[in-house]
Amino acid sequence: MRKLVFHILLAGLLAPAFLLVASPRAEAKSKKPKVLQVQTDTQAPASPSPELPVGPSRSDLTLVAPVAVAQMSPELALEIYERRAAWQAAFLASYSATTVIEAELPDQSQKGRYELLRSYSAPHTLKFKAVSFTGDGFVKTNVIHRLMQSEVDHVEKQQGPDTAVTARNYKFNYKGVKEIDGRQVHVFEAKPREKRVGLFKGKIYIDMLTGTLRRAEGQAVKSPSFFIKKIEFTTDYADFGIFTFPVHLHSWAKTRLVGRAVVDVSTSDYQAQGVSVESAGPATPAPVPGVN
């Protein structure tokens, strides 16, 4: 029963980690997942909603919003953000990175730290390779391994379009300007169009100069389980070359049976490859919206 509770807990606690993932370029075919060194095997995705095409054509990419503006207006920044998300979904071929997962169950006095290497190949392959672990074995098996499995499932099941922070799933209201790590950002309130699992109510922060996402934070609008009373999260993003990736996720949950659960995921050293417009393999991608 204890393991079942933690399985349900992690499904909800870790959902915010994937809210901003754009839809991949291919459709998943169901396959039983594993935990470590998992390679899913899927096919091409169903077409996403017409509001935000995943695979823009060559002509679409040449008709992007104005570039090299000193400071974007809120409307332009939001438009560039969505165009960049669609562009990255279409032209990210692969990446590798280092991930450190720290999980703590304060009321159980247990915690663990796991360092891993991750590698992703679009649209359906995600692998983890263990580097080192310190801490309680229960946390490793029932918290961190389940976190990794949840991420693999997200890639395999192609859940990006249903949880991505775009106009398809959210309404955005402008709230002003703020500074994050020395960068001026436009702040938007994000309200989900539906109350369903995987969506949140909170804020997103978009860079005024680049139109890239810097932060998302909020609270899940629907619990995935009776055992979870509340889920809150903050995810910070950074640019690596022409791509944008999450660099830190802090997620906190309050549960009915096992108390609090806290997870921090830090990812660094991204090495990304893009595909050319002609899909000739890893090469220089087509022009990025909002970038010279």
C-alpha positions as CSV (number, residue, x, y, z in Angstrom):
1,M,0.0,0.0,0.0
2,R,2.8,2.4,0.8
3,K,4.4,1.9,-2.6
4,L,1.1,2.4,-4.3
5,V,0.6,5.6,-2.5
6,F,4.0,6.9,-3.6
7,H,3.4,5.8,-7.1
8,I,0.2,7.9,-7.2
9,L,2.0,10.8,-5.4
10,L,4.8,11.0,-7.9
11,A,2.4,11.0,-10.8
12,G,0.9,14.2,-9.5
13,L,4.0,15.8,-8.0
14,L,6.1,15.5,-11.2
15,A,3.4,16.5,-13.7
16,P,4.4,20.2,-13.7
17,A,7.9,19.2,-14.9
18,F,6.5,18.6,-18.3
19,L,3.9,21.3,-18.7
20,L,6.0,23.3,-21.1
21,V,7.0,20.5,-23.4
22,A,5.9,21.2,-27.0
23,S,4.4,18.4,-29.1
24,P,7.1,16.2,-30.7
25,R,7.4,15.5,-34.4
26,A,6.0,12.0,-34.4
27,E,3.1,10.1,-33.0
28,A,3.6,7.5,-30.2
29,K,2.9,3.8,-30.5
30,S,2.2,2.1,-27.1
31,K,5.1,0.1,-25.7
32,K,5.7,-1.1,-22.1
33,P,8.3,1.3,-20.5
34,K,11.3,0.6,-18.3
35,V,13.0,2.8,-15.7
36,L,16.7,3.2,-16.5
37,Q,18.2,3.1,-20.0
38,V,14.8,3.2,-21.4
39,Q,14.3,3.6,-25.2
40,T,10.7,4.0,-26.3
41,D,9.8,3.1,-29.9
42,T,7.1,5.2,-31.4
43,Q,5.8,6.5,-34.7
44,A,4.7,9.9,-36.0
45,P,2.3,12.1,-34.0
46,A,-1.2,13.1,-34.9
47,S,-1.5,16.6,-36.3
48,P,-1.7,19.2,-33.5
49,S,-4.2,22.0,-33.3
50,P,-4.2,24.5,-36.1
51,E,-3.4,27.3,-33.8
52,L,0.3,26.3,-33.5
53,P,1.6,24.0,-36.2
54,V,4.4,21.7,-35.0
55,G,6.2,21.4,-38.4
56,P,6.2,24.8,-40.1
57,S,7.1,24.8,-43.7
58,R,10.0,26.7,-45.2
59,S,7.6,29.6,-46.2
60,D,6.2,29.7,-42.7
61,L,9.6,30.1,-41.2
62,T,10.5,33.1,-43.4
63,L,7.3,35.0,-42.4
64,V,8.2,35.3,-38.7
65,A,7.6,38.3,-36.4
66,P,10.0,41.3,-36.6
67,V,13.4,40.6,-35.2
68,A,16.2,42.5,-33.3
69,V,13.8,44.8,-31.5
70,A,15.3,46.6,-28.5
71,Q,12.3,45.6,-26.3
72,M,9.4,43.7,-27.4
73,S,5.8,44.7,-26.6
74,P,3.9,42.2,-24.4
75,E,1.9,41.0,-27.4
76,L,5.0,40.5,-29.6
77,A,6.9,38.7,-26.9
78,L,4.0,36.3,-26.4
79,E,3.7,35.7,-30.1
80,I,7.5,35.1,-30.5
81,Y,7.4,32.7,-27.5
82,E,4.7,30.5,-29.1
83,R,6.5,30.6,-32.5
84,R,9.7,29.6,-30.9
85,A,8.0,26.7,-29.1
86,A,6.6,25.4,-32.4
87,W,10.0,25.9,-34.1
88,Q,11.9,24.0,-31.4
89,A,9.4,21.1,-31.5
90,A,9.9,20.9,-35.3
91,F,13.7,21.3,-35.4
92,L,15.2,19.8,-32.2
93,A,16.8,16.6,-33.3
94,S,18.5,15.5,-30.1
95,Y,20.2,16.6,-27.0
96,S,22.3,15.3,-24.1
97,A,22.6,16.8,-20.6
98,T,23.5,16.2,-17.0
99,T,20.6,15.9,-14.5
100,V,20.7,16.0,-10.7
101,I,17.5,14.9,-8.9
102,E,17.2,15.7,-5.2
103,A,14.1,14.3,-3.5
104,E,13.0,14.6,0.1
105,L,10.2,13.3,2.3
106,P,10.5,15.6,5.3
107,D,7.8,13.8,7.4
108,Q,9.5,10.5,6.7
109,S,13.0,11.8,7.4
110,Q,14.2,10.4,4.1
111,K,16.0,11.9,1.1
112,G,18.3,11.1,-1.8
113,R,20.4,12.7,-4.5
114,Y,20.9,11.0,-7.9
115,E,23.2,12.3,-10.7
116,L,22.4,11.0,-14.2
117,L,23.2,11.5,-17.8
118,R,20.3,11.9,-20.1
119,S,20.0,11.7,-23.9
120,Y,17.1,12.5,-26.1
121,S,16.5,11.8,-29.8
122,A,13.3,13.2,-31.4
123,P,10.7,12.2,-31.4
124,H,10.5,9.2,-29.1
125,T,13.8,8.2,-27.5
126,L,14.8,9.1,-23.9
127,K,17.6,7.4,-22.0
128,F,19.0,7.8,-18.5
129,K,22.5,6.6,-17.4
130,A,23.2,6.5,-13.7
131,V,26.3,8.3,-12.4
132,S,26.0,8.3,-8.6
133,F,23.5,8.1,-5.8
134,T,23.6,9.0,-2.1
135,G,20.8,8.7,0.3
136,D,17.9,6.4,1.3
137,G,17.2,3.4,-1.0
138,F,13.5,3.9,-0.5
139,V,13.7,7.4,-2.0
140,K,15.7,6.2,-4.9
141,T,13.3,3.3,-5.8
142,N,10.0,4.9,-5.0
143,V,10.5,8.5,-5.7
144,I,13.4,9.2,-8.1
145,H,13.0,6.1,-10.3
146,R,9.3,6.9,-10.6
147,L,10.2,10.4,-11.6
148,M,12.4,9.1,-14.4
149,Q,9.7,6.7,-15.5
150,S,7.1,9.5,-15.5
151,E,9.3,11.5,-17.9
152,V,9.8,8.6,-20.2
153,D,6.1,8.0,-20.2
154,H,5.5,11.6,-21.1
155,V,7.8,11.3,-24.2
156,E,6.3,7.9,-25.2
157,K,2.7,8.9,-24.8
158,Q,3.1,12.2,-26.7
159,Q,1.3,14.3,-24.0
160,G,3.0,17.6,-25.0
161,P,0.1,19.1,-26.9
162,D,-2.3,18.6,-24.1
163,T,-0.2,20.2,-21.4
164,A,2.0,22.8,-23.3
165,V,1.7,26.4,-22.1
166,T,0.2,27.8,-25.3
167,A,-3.0,29.6,-26.3
168,R,-4.5,26.2,-27.2
169,N,-4.6,25.3,-23.4
170,Y,-4.4,28.7,-21.7
171,K,-5.7,32.2,-21.6
172,F,-3.0,34.8,-20.9
173,N,-3.5,38.2,-19.1
174,Y,-0.6,40.7,-19.0
175,K,0.5,41.6,-15.5
176,G,3.5,43.9,-16.0
177,V,7.3,43.8,-16.0
178,K,9.7,42.0,-13.6
179,E,13.5,41.3,-13.5
180,I,14.8,37.7,-13.3
181,D,18.6,37.2,-13.1
182,G,19.2,40.6,-14.5
183,R,16.8,40.2,-17.4
184,Q,13.7,42.2,-18.0
185,V,10.7,39.9,-18.5
186,H,7.0,40.4,-19.3
187,V,4.8,38.7,-16.8
188,F,1.6,36.9,-17.9
189,E,-1.1,35.3,-15.8
190,A,-1.9,31.9,-17.2
191,K,-5.4,30.5,-16.7
192,P,-6.2,27.0,-18.1
193,R,-9.1,26.8,-20.6
194,E,-10.2,23.5,-18.9
195,K,-9.8,22.2,-15.4
196,R,-8.0,18.9,-16.0
197,V,-4.9,17.0,-14.8
198,G,-1.6,18.4,-16.2
199,L,-2.7,22.1,-16.3
200,F,-1.9,24.8,-13.8
201,K,-2.9,28.3,-12.7
202,G,-0.1,30.7,-12.3
203,K,2.3,32.9,-14.2
204,I,4.8,32.7,-17.0
205,Y,7.8,35.1,-17.6
206,I,8.9,35.9,-21.1
207,D,12.2,37.7,-22.0
208,M,11.5,41.2,-23.4
209,L,14.5,41.0,-25.7
210,T,14.3,37.5,-27.1
211,G,10.8,36.2,-26.5
212,T,12.1,33.2,-24.8
213,L,10.6,31.6,-21.7
214,R,12.4,32.3,-18.4
215,R,10.1,30.9,-15.8
216,A,6.8,29.3,-15.2
217,E,5.2,28.8,-11.8
218,G,1.9,28.0,-10.3
219,Q,-0.4,25.4,-8.8
220,A,-2.1,22.4,-10.4
221,V,-5.7,23.1,-11.0
222,K,-6.8,19.4,-10.6
223,S,-5.2,16.8,-8.4
224,P,-4.4,13.5,-10.2
225,S,-5.3,11.6,-7.0
226,F,-7.4,11.7,-3.9
227,F,-4.1,11.3,-1.9
228,I,-2.7,14.6,-3.2
229,K,-4.2,17.7,-1.7
230,K,-2.0,20.4,-3.3
231,I,0.8,20.7,-5.9
232,E,3.0,23.8,-6.4
233,F,6.0,24.2,-8.7
234,T,8.5,26.7,-10.2
235,T,10.5,25.9,-13.4
236,D,13.4,28.1,-14.6
237,Y,14.6,28.1,-18.2
238,A,17.7,29.1,-20.1
239,D,18.9,29.4,-23.7
240,F,21.5,27.0,-24.9
241,G,22.5,28.2,-28.3
242,I,19.3,28.5,-30.3
243,F,17.3,26.2,-28.1
244,T,15.5,26.8,-24.7
245,F,15.5,24.1,-22.0
246,P,14.5,23.8,-18.4
247,V,17.4,24.2,-16.0
248,H,15.7,23.8,-12.6
249,L,12.4,22.5,-11.4
250,H,11.2,22.8,-7.8
251,S,8.0,20.9,-7.0
252,W,6.2,20.6,-3.7
253,A,3.2,18.5,-2.8
254,K,1.0,18.1,0.3
255,T,-0.5,14.6,0.6
256,R,-3.1,13.0,2.8
257,L,-1.1,10.0,3.9
258,V,2.6,10.5,3.6
259,G,2.9,14.2,4.4
260,R,5.1,16.5,2.3
261,A,7.1,15.6,-0.8
262,V,9.8,17.9,-2.3
263,V,11.6,17.4,-5.5
264,D,14.3,19.5,-7.1
265,V,15.6,18.7,-10.6
266,S,18.6,20.6,-12.0
267,T,19.8,20.0,-15.5
268,S,22.9,21.5,-17.1
269,D,25.5,21.0,-19.9
270,Y,22.9,20.8,-22.7
271,Q,24.4,19.7,-26.0
272,A,21.7,20.1,-28.7
273,Q,21.5,19.3,-32.4
274,G,19.0,20.6,-34.8
275,V,17.7,19.3,-38.1
276,S,17.8,21.3,-41.4
277,V,14.6,22.4,-43.2
278,E,15.2,19.5,-45.7
279,S,15.5,17.0,-42.8
280,A,18.9,16.0,-44.0
281,G,20.0,15.1,-40.6
282,P,21.7,17.1,-37.8
283,A,22.7,20.5,-39.3
284,T,22.1,24.2,-39.0
285,P,18.3,24.6,-38.5
286,A,16.1,27.0,-40.3
287,P,15.9,30.6,-38.9
288,V,14.7,30.9,-35.4
289,P,11.6,33.2,-34.9
290,G,12.7,36.4,-33.3
291,V,16.5,35.8,-33.9
292,N,18.7,37.3,-36.5
